[in-house]
């Protein structure tokens, strides 16, 4: 999971570096050739895009650095941890929900993905099948039982969410 995420983020970093070092300077130079920069929308748009690309690039580099520090051997094999797929059943309504515990600084989330730093992620962390999870929300307290757990070590690479 972590290696696949590093590859995905590395590809995005490379694409952004090309845009930042080749594409955007060419657009800015082309806009400068047009003359008056105060009313040049192409110039302003290129500068704004340059700032956005620099910010995203910084964010990705920081995320790659954090990912490099994760030791998959330190993730528990029998408890909820990073990359786990957890099926819980609400003790009151008996409704089952499935969650995937993902890295805390993801930008895009898919349905069922929760970060380790979210309230539900913190409540689930280090729990096992059969454990009662108490989730304290501002409006209520939810009680759920873990009915199924598939850790990162048990999943096939294509099953693990990359975000």
Secondary structure as UniProt FT lines:
FT   HELIX           2..18
FT   HELIX           19..23
FT   HELIX           24..33
FT   TURN            38..39
FT   HELIX           41..68
FT   HELIX           72..74
FT   TURN            82..83
FT   STRAND          85..90
FT   TURN            91..93
FT   STRAND          96..102
FT   TURN            104..105
FT   TURN            111..112
FT   STRAND          113..115
FT   TURN            116..117
FT   HELIX           119..124
FT   TURN            125..126
FT   TURN            129..130
FT   STRAND          132..136
FT   STRAND          141..150
FT   TURN            152..154
FT   HELIX           157..159
//
